[in-house]
Amino acid sequence: MSMDIPGVFNFFKGHPSFRLLPNRAVIAATTKLLDPEFRDYDDDTNNRHPLTYGSDEGAYWVRDAITTFNNDQTFRFQKDDRGRSKPEFLNLDSGASYGVLSILLQTTLPHTGYTKQAFVVTPTYFLINSCFIDAGFSGKITAIDEIGNGEINIDLLERKLEQFEKDPKDSQGEEALKPIMNPLRKGQKKIYKYVMYCIPTFSNPSGSSYSEETKLKLIDIARKYDMLIITDDVYDMLTFEEPFDELPKPLIRFVQLDRRSNEDPESYGNTVSNATFSKLIAPGLRFGYHETVTDKLAAQLSHGGANTSGGTPSQLNSMIVGTMLLNGSAAKVLSRFREEFANRAEALYESIKKFLPKETMFEMPKGGYFSWLTLPEGYDAREIGKIAYETYGIILANGSDFEVIGDERNWGARSIRMSISFLEVDAISSGIELLGKVCQEYASKKGIEF
């Protein structure tokens, strides 16, 4: 089922209600940015005019605003903490989805077998499969399971890596790198043997977050096997467990942990944070950034052919967001989102406990946009979703949408992803009450416990 089909109660959509979109704040930032006839940096090749082609890496002042926001206002690193970022470690892009594909195109080579396999945590973001397939990983994607309590199945990951290391079919030599050798550029790009994708904080779709111990174990494995870990760090600032009148302190990111223990300034690292402001301000701005351990991988990502053709892909939007970071309006939007979504999360949790079958598995969301619901044995989530839509106009995201293609787990049998970003509190409560009626009638027909 598509998230865009007409419906009364849309629990599929993963973007903020139109009421929450910060029209006035964006107008004010755009006016402040564009109203002056000249800006100090218009002729600076590291920044440039907002309406011209940008530098390859993106405006330096915007990258500086992002790192200041992250280092000092949210993650709140001490001045001597090696996890702190620098503007040189960032490459600005046009949002997380484009960001993932750009990373894959610039750091992997599955076509020749040099990059042997991709690992994707399951259940996964429902559109990420296409990015990996477009990058040449069709038939080369392995699912790695979330197992709860901040962990994923690391044992499975290591077993699979050992198997692929022993596989004699894949070429790893210089011959396999020839297709990307560009005579117009100096040096060889860093290409990884393996790549892994996950959403480590308030994951889409499960809502789960990984422990620091799990992150450190994965970084050690990535270094051992020459693997790049791509993390979608898009929901981590949307925590519901801290005061809403101040900026949150998110869980530490993979890239920050990798940087802390990396002593080599020439290293490309084994992690890249794929972040976006789409979930924190407005999806229509289409602006995000890559953050890497040092400046090496960030520079490589900025030097792709499409990027160097016209410079950073979101020159204007990046400066609008940069202005909002500097004038404080981005922080206000984030605070509003967190408070609104926290209220919706509570309404969803209470409604599920009140109206759905008593053995339904569902945890109180702690942040982000999404959470994972599992119906009791005997219930078919696909059938219930179909009845709910046809009877009451309830649109649900069935678990089958969140499989890793080619390595499925049958998530669609009993699981549903629930979104709190689009529906208001009253609609959430009403929609779940009606869904409960569907489940009750289904249970009566099937002779199972409600």
N, C-alpha and C positions, 0 to 999 in steps of 0.2 A: 504494500500500500504506500502511495506517495504521501509525503508530508504536506503537499500543496493541494490535495483534492479538497473540495468543499466539505465542511463539517462544522458542527456546533461546538464540539469539545475537542480541541486539537492537542493531544498529549505527545505528538510527534515533533512539532516544530522546535528547532533549537536556536531561536534568536529572541531577543527581548520584545515584549509587548510594544506596540507602536507608541503607547502612552509614555513609556520610559525613555524613548530615544531623545537625546539631548539637543533638540533643534536649536534652541537659543544659544547654548554654549558653543555649538559648532559655528553658528553665525557670528558670534562675538569674536571667536578665535580667528575665523577667516577674515573678518573685517580688520582686526588688528594686524594681521599678517599682510594683507594686500592693499590696505588703504594708503599707506605711505608711498610716495612716488619713488623713493629709494630706500634701500636697507643697507646696512654696513657691509653685508656679506654678498651683495648681488654679483660683484665681480670676483669674488673669492672662489677659486676652482674647487675648493673642498666643500663648498656650500651651494652657491649659485642662487640666482633669482628663483622664486617659487614657481613661476610659470614657464621656466625654460627646462632644458634637459639637465638632469642632476648629475652629480658625480657617481661613479660606479658603485661605491660603497654606501652612498646616501649622504645627506648633509651632515657635516661633522657636528654642528651645534645640536641637531636633533639626536644624534647618537649620544652626545654628552648629556643631554637632558634625560634620556632613557637610563643611562648608567647611573646618573645621580639619583633618579627616582628609585631604581632598584637597590643600589648600594646603601644609600643613606636614609631613604624614606620608608621603604618596605622591608627588605631583608635585613637592613640595619647592621651591616657588617662594621666591625671595628676597623680603624684606619690601617692596621697592620695585617688584616685578615687576607690571606692569599686567594680567598674566594671572590674578592672584589673584581668587578669587571672594569674595562676601559673602553672608550669609544672605538679604538682600533680593533676590538674584538667583536664588533657588530657589523653586520651587513643588512641594510634595510631592504625589505621586499614588500610584496603586495598581499600579504596575508598568509595564514598557515597552510592552506591547501597548495597554493603555488609554491610556498616555501618548501614543503616536503618534496614535491616533484623536482624542484631546482636542486635540492641536496642530492637526490638520487642520480640525477643526470650528471652532476659535477663530481661525484665521489665514488660511483660504482660502475662496474662494467660486467653485467651478467651475460651479455651477448656472446662474449668469447670464453666465458667460464672463469675469468679472473676473479670476479666476485661470485662466489659459489652459491650463496643462499641468503634469503631474507627471512628474518624471524619477526613475527607480528603477534603481540599479546592478544589473547582471545578471552572474552568477547571484545571486538574491536570497533573503532569508528567505521560506520557503514559505507563511507565513500573512499576509504584509504586504499582498498584493494585496487581500484582503477589507477591510482598513482603508481603503484608498484608494477602493475601490468604494463602501463604506458612506458615505464622505464626499462622494460625487458625482463621482468621477473615472473612471467607466466610459467607455471609449473615449478617454480623455485621459491615457494613461500611455505614456511612451516609455522604452525600455530603453537604458541607457548601459553599455557593456562595460568590465569590468576587463581590463586588457591586461598585467598582470604588472609586476614590478619597482616596486611601490608606486604604480602609475599606473592611471588610468582613461582612457577615450577622451574627452578634453576637446575635441578637435577636433569630434567628433560632437555633443557637447553644445552647443557654440557654434553650429554650423550649424543645429541644430534650433531653438535660441533665436532666431536671426536669421529663420528661416522663420516662426515663430509671431508675431514682432514685426510682420511684414509682412502678416499675415492680417487682412483687413478685417472678417471675420465677427464677431469677438469684441468685445463691448462693454467699455469700460474706464472709463466715466464714472461720475458720482455716481448715475445711475439704476441702475447695476448693483449698487450697494452698499445700495440701499433695503431689500432683504429682511432685512438684519441690523441696521438702525438701531433701537435700543432706547430708547424714550422714558423708561425708568426709569433710564438710565445717562447720565452726562455724557461727552461726547466721542465720537469715532468710533474703533472698533477698527482696529488695523493689519491690513490684509489685503494679502497678497503676490500679485504677478502670476504667480509660478511657485513651485513647491516641488520639492525634491529629497530623496531618501531614500538613505541608505547606512549601512553598518556599517564604519567606517574602520579598526578595529583587531581583528585575529583574526576576520575577518568570518565570518558565518554565511550561506552554506555554505562558502566557499572557503578560509577560514583566513588570507586575505591581509591585509596592513596597508598603508595609504597613507603615502607619504612626506610630510614637512612641506612640500616644494615643491608637491606636488599639492594639499594642503590650502589653501595660500596662493593658488594659481591659482584654485581653486574659490571661495574667498571673494571674490576680485576680480570674478569673473564674477557671483556672486550680488549684489554691490553694484551692478554695472552694469545688471542686468536686473530688479532688485527681486525676487529669489528668496530663499526661506527654505530653508536646508539643515538637514534633520533628521538627526541622527546618533544611531544606537543605540550608546551607549557602555556596553555591557553586559559585554564580555569583556576590556576593555583592561588590567585589573589581574591577569589570569590568565596572566602571562608565565612561561615556563619557563626563561628565560635569565638570571635573577638569583638570588642566594642565597635559599633558602627560609626561613631563620631570621630574615629581616627583610622589612619591607614592600617591595613592588616600586615602581619608578619607571616609570609607564606613558609611552607616547608622548603628546605634547601633543595636547589635543583641539581640534577646530575652534573651539568657543566661546571657548576661552582665547586662541587666535590672533586671533580676531575682536575680542576685547576689548582685546588689546594695542595694536591699531592704530586703535581707535575712540576719537576724542577728544570725542564728543558725549554728555554724560550723559543727554540726552533721546532718544537713539537707541534703537530697538527691536532693532537688530542684524540680521544676516542668517543667524544660526545659532542652533540650540537643541540642547543636549545632552539626549538622552532616556536617562536612566540608571536602573539598577535594582539592588537587592540580591538579586534572585531567583537570579542566577548566582553570587553571591559568598557567600551565607549559606544560603538555603533558598527554593525557589520558592513554597512554600505561604504565606510571609509576605506576598506580593503587595504589595510596597512599593518605590517608586522616586521619582525626582524629575526635574523639568525644570530645567535651568540655562540662563540666558539672559545676554546680554552686559551688560545693565543691569537695573534693577528694572522697566523698563517692560513688556517682554513677559511676564516672570514674573507680574506683577500681572494682566495681561490673561488669561493662562491660568488664573489662580486665580479669576477672576470669572465663569466660565461658570455658566449657570443651575443645572446639577446640583451644582456645587461649592458655590455659595452657599446652596443648599437645606439641606445638612447639614454644610457645611464639608469640610475635606480628607477624602478617601475612606478613608484608612488611619490614622486617629488612633492607635489602640492599637498597631498593628504598627509604625508609624513610631517610636513611643516605645520599643518593644522593641529595634528596631535601633539607635536613638539610644543606649540604655543599653549595648548591646553595643559600640558604637564607643567609648564613654567608659571602659568597664571593660576594654577590650583583647581581649575574646573574639572580636569580629569579625575582628580581625587574625589571631588564631590559626586561626580557621576558614578564612580566605583562604589562609594559609600551608599548611594541610593539603591543601586543594583543589589548590593549585599543585603540590605535591610528588607527590600521587597521580596527577594528570592528566599530569604530565611522565613518570612511569614508564609510564603507559598509552600515551602518545604514542610513546615509544621502542619499546614492544612492538609497537604497530601498524606502525610504520615497518619494523622488522626483519622482521616476519612478511610484510608485503607484498613486500619485496625477496626474501624466501626462497621464498614459496609462489605468488605470482601471476605472470602472464606477464612475461617479462623486459623488454618494452617498455612496461610499465605506467608511467604518469606519476604520481608521488606525491612530495611534498616532506615532509621532516621537520617536523611541527607545532612552532611556536615559542610557542604559547599558545592559550588559549581552549578551546572544546569540540569544534570541528569542523575537518575537512580535506577536500580534494577529490581524488578519485581518477579518473583517466581511463584506460580500458582501451585496448589497441592497436587499430589498424584491423582490421576483420573481426569484432570481438566486439560483440555486442549486449547492452548493460547491462540492458535491460528483460528480455530472455529469461533471462539469467544470474541476475538477481534472482529471477525466478519459479521457476527450477529450484532455486536455493539454498534458498528458503523451503520448497518442497514436499519436498525431499530431506533437508535438515538443520535446518530451522527457523531459518534465517538471515534476519533482517529487515534489508533495505537500503533506504536512501533514494535512490531513483532521481533522476537529474539533472532529469527532467521536472518534478519537484515544485518546482523552484527557478527556474522561468521567470517573466518579467514578462508578465502576461496581456495578450494582444493584440500583443505584440512579442517573439515567441519566438525562441530560438537553437538549438533541438534539443539541449539539454543531455542529454536522456534517452537519446540514442543510445549514448553510451560512458561517461558520467560518473556517479559515485556520491558522495554526501556520507557521510563516515565520522565517527561520533561516538565520543569517548573518555570521555564523562562518565558513562555508565551501566554499562558492562561492566568487570569486573575484568581484571587483566593476563592471567591464565590463560585466561579466556573469550575475550579478544581474540585471543590466539595460536591457540587451538583453532578459533575461528570462521574466521579467515583461512586456516588450513590446509585446512579443509573447503571454503571458497570456492575455494581453489586447485585442489582436486580437480574442482570443478564446471567451472572454466575449462579445465582440462586435458582433460576429457572433451568439452567443447564444441569445443575446438580440434581434437581428433581427428576428431570428426564433420564439422566444416566444412573440414578439410584446411588449417588455418592454423597458423602458428607459435605455439608456446607458450613 
